[in-house]
């Protein structure tokens, strides 16, 4: 669960927590395991490196500050329609500018047995920290990831996106042969809803967001015909 704050000079429901500086490495500890920099209790290489924001050599609640904003800076949409002879095309675009989407639950800690447990996604399984993969996107994988569950900017993803919400391609049939049987026009069409999204997010839908139980926006394709008599 993430913490939100109402503070003068910041966005409504700004995210409040710890700033981070990547992941802890073996070089952050002495040979006997003693940390060489301020860390939280029981931290190990591969855990999240929290920033000592107030420079008191201790990582605690006093180091928390405003770290992000889940509300988009920009919302936009565009409806584009083109017609040429018997053909027509309409496309509806929708999107937002930059905001902070937070990876939650199994999207952040897939083996957390204090929560739901589970199996890492293919995307996650190739990007978690190992001694041979020190530039990983995600911390070391563990069934007890308490050190990784603090509210922090480590789990932020850029939620800016542009989605094709609706696209329809049509063709109008009108001929003397159709009129002889009482039909003035037939329009054939192919309709697509949410067929493609431009986004840097890989394991979360930028519009619905949420956690592993959040159902993403569905894609739907239909073909049809409108007949006018």
C-alpha positions in Angstrom: 0.0 0.0 0.0 1.4 3.4 -1.0 1.3 6.5 1.1 -0.1 9.8 -0.2 0.2 13.3 1.2 -1.6 16.6 0.8 1.1 19.3 1.0 1.1 22.9 0.0 3.1 23.4 -3.3 2.6 19.8 -4.5 0.0 17.9 -6.5 -3.1 16.6 -4.8 -2.4 13.1 -3.4 1.3 13.3 -4.1 3.1 10.1 -3.3 5.1 10.2 -0.1 8.0 7.8 0.7 11.7 7.1 0.2 13.9 8.2 -2.6 16.2 5.5 -3.9 19.5 5.1 -5.7 19.3 1.8 -7.5 20.2 -1.5 -5.8 22.8 -2.3 -3.1 25.9 -4.0 -4.4 28.6 -6.1 -2.8 30.8 -3.1 -2.8 28.4 -1.4 -0.3 29.4 -3.9 2.3 32.6 -5.0 4.0 33.9 -8.5 3.7 32.2 -9.5 7.0 28.9 -8.1 5.7 29.0 -4.8 7.6 27.4 -2.0 5.6 29.6 0.8 4.5 26.7 3.2 3.8 23.4 3.8 5.7 21.0 0.9 5.0 17.9 -0.4 6.7 18.1 -3.4 9.0 19.1 -6.8 7.5 19.8 -5.3 4.1 21.8 -7.4 1.6 23.3 -6.9 -1.8 20.5 -6.8 -4.3 18.1 -5.0 -2.0 16.8 -1.5 -2.7 19.3 1.3 -1.8 17.3 3.9 0.0 18.6 7.5 0.1 19.6 9.0 3.5 17.6 12.1 2.6 18.4 14.1 5.8 22.1 12.9 6.0 21.9 11.7 9.5 23.6 8.3 8.6 20.4 6.4 9.4 17.6 5.2 7.1 14.3 5.7 8.9 11.0 7.5 8.5 12.6 10.9 8.8 14.1 10.3 5.3 10.7 10.2 3.6 9.5 13.1 1.4 7.3 13.8 -1.6 8.6 11.4 -4.3 6.1 11.3 -7.1 2.7 12.0 -8.7 0.2 9.5 -9.9 -1.9 12.1 -11.6 -1.1 12.8 -15.3 0.2 16.2 -16.2 -1.7 16.1 -19.5 -4.8 14.3 -20.8 -5.5 14.4 -24.5 -7.7 12.8 -27.2 -8.2 13.2 -30.9 -10.9 12.0 -33.3 -9.7 11.7 -36.9 -12.0 10.9 -39.8 -11.0 10.5 -43.5 -13.2 9.8 -46.5 -12.2 9.0 -50.0 -14.6 7.9 -52.7 -16.4 4.9 -51.2 -13.9 4.4 -48.4 -14.0 5.9 -44.9 -11.7 5.6 -41.9 -12.2 6.9 -38.3 -9.6 6.7 -35.5 -10.0 7.9 -31.9 -6.8 8.4 -30.0 -6.5 8.9 -26.2 -3.6 9.2 -23.8 -1.9 11.0 -21.0 1.4 12.7 -20.4 3.9 11.7 -17.7 2.8 10.3 -14.4 4.0 7.8 -11.9 2.5 4.3 -12.2 3.5 2.1 -9.2 4.2 -1.6 -9.5 2.3 -3.3 -6.7 1.8 -6.8 -5.3 3.2 -9.6 -7.4 4.1 -7.1 -10.1 6.8 -5.9 -7.7 7.5 -9.0 -5.5 6.2 -12.1 -7.3 7.4 -14.6 -4.7 6.2 -12.7 -1.6 4.8 -15.5 0.6 3.4 -12.9 3.1 1.1 -11.7 0.3 -0.1 -13.9 -2.6 3.1 -15.7 -3.6 3.3 -16.8 -7.2 5.6 -17.2 -10.1 7.6 -14.4 -11.7 6.5 -13.3 -15.2 8.9 -13.9 -18.0 9.7 -10.2 -18.1 10.5 -10.1 -14.4 12.5 -13.4 -14.4 15.2 -12.0 -16.7 15.5 -8.7 -14.9 16.0 -9.4 -11.1 19.3 -8.9 -9.3 21.9 -11.6 -9.2 25.6 -11.4 -8.4 26.1 -11.8 -12.2 23.4 -9.3 -13.1 24.2 -6.2 -11.0 22.5 -3.8 -13.4 19.1 -5.4 -12.9 15.8 -3.5 -13.0 14.4 -5.5 -10.0 15.9 -6.4 -6.6 17.0 -9.9 -5.6 14.1 -12.3 -5.6 13.0 -13.6 -2.2 10.0 -15.0 -0.4 10.4 -12.4 2.3 10.9 -9.1 0.6 10.2 -6.9 3.5 13.1 -4.5 2.7 11.6 -4.0 -0.8 8.1 -3.2 0.3 8.6 0.3 1.7 6.9 3.1 -0.2 9.6 4.3 -2.6 10.2 5.7 -6.1 12.1 2.5 -7.0 8.8 1.0 -8.2 7.8 3.9 -10.4 7.2 3.5 -14.1 6.4 6.3 -16.6 2.7 5.9 -17.3 2.6 8.2 -20.3 0.8 6.5 -23.1 -1.2 7.0 -26.3 -3.9 4.4 -27.1 -5.9 3.8 -30.3 -9.2 3.5 -28.5 -11.3 3.0 -31.6 -10.6 2.5 -35.3 -13.1 1.7 -38.0 -12.5 1.1 -41.7 -15.6 1.1 -44.0 -16.5 0.7 -47.6 -19.8 1.8 -49.1 -21.5 -0.3 -51.8 -24.1 1.5 -53.9 -25.1 0.2 -57.3 -28.1 0.0 -59.6 -28.1 -3.8 -59.1 -28.7 -3.2 -55.3 -31.4 -0.7 -56.0 -33.3 -3.2 -58.2 -33.7 -5.4 -55.1 -34.7 -2.6 -52.9 -31.4 -1.8 -51.2 -30.1 1.7 -51.5 -26.7 1.2 -49.8 -24.6 -1.4 -48.0 -21.7 -0.3 -45.8 -19.2 -3.0 -44.8 -16.9 -2.2 -41.9 -14.1 -3.5 -39.7 -14.1 -2.2 -36.2 -11.2 -2.4 -33.6 -11.4 -1.2 -30.0 -8.1 -0.7 -28.1 -6.0 -2.5 -30.8 -2.7 -0.9 -29.9 -1.1 1.2 -27.1 2.1 3.2 -27.4 3.7 3.0 -23.9 7.0 2.1 -22.2 5.1 0.1 -19.5 5.7 -3.7 -20.0 3.9 -5.5 -17.2 0.9 -3.2 -16.5 -1.8 -1.5 -18.5 -1.2 2.3 -18.3 -4.9 3.1 -18.2 -6.2 0.6 -15.6 -2.9 0.2 -13.7 -3.5 -1.7 -10.4 -1.9 -5.0 -9.3 -1.9 -8.6 -10.5 -5.7 -8.9 -10.0 -6.6 -5.8 -12.0 -8.2 -6.7 -15.4 -6.6 -4.7 -18.2 -8.5 -2.9 -20.9 -9.8 -5.4 -23.4 -9.2 -5.5 -27.1 -12.2 -6.2 -29.4 -12.5 -6.7 -33.1 -15.8 -6.9 -35.0 -16.9 -7.0 -38.7 -20.3 -6.0 -39.8 -22.6 -4.5 -42.4 -25.1 -1.7 -42.4 -27.9 -2.2 -44.9 -30.2 0.6 -46.0 -33.4 -0.1 -47.8 
